[in-house]
């Protein structure tokens, strides 16, 4: 996870199949504190069921979620 912070991302999309909380862990991590994603409040948790399963009827919903998170205000 710390190695990913070195990429200095503008947005982080945390997808976990457990209880979640990965976005909060990233936001609270000192390794991520200086990244544009954390500084700009653009660390998001996404519903794993939309992204970790085979494409299906919810593919359009997953795309809408991505657009909303990556391009707010559009």
MOHU-V869810 format. One line per field, one symbol per residue. ss: DSSP state (2 for helix, 1 for strand, 0 for the rest). phi: phi as a letter, one per 40 degrees, with the letter a starting at -180 (. if undefined). psi: psi as a letter, one per 30 degrees, with the letter a starting at -180 (. if undefined). Layout:
ss = ???
phi = ???
psi = ???
This chain:
ss = 02222000000111110000022222220000000222200011111222200000002222222222220000
phi = .ccccccfccabbcbbcccggccccccccdccdccdccccgbbbbbcdccbbbddaccccccccccccccbcgb
psi = eeeeeffhkfkkjjjlgbgafeeeeeefkeffegkeeeeghhjkkljefffglkkbfgeeeeeeeeeeefikg.
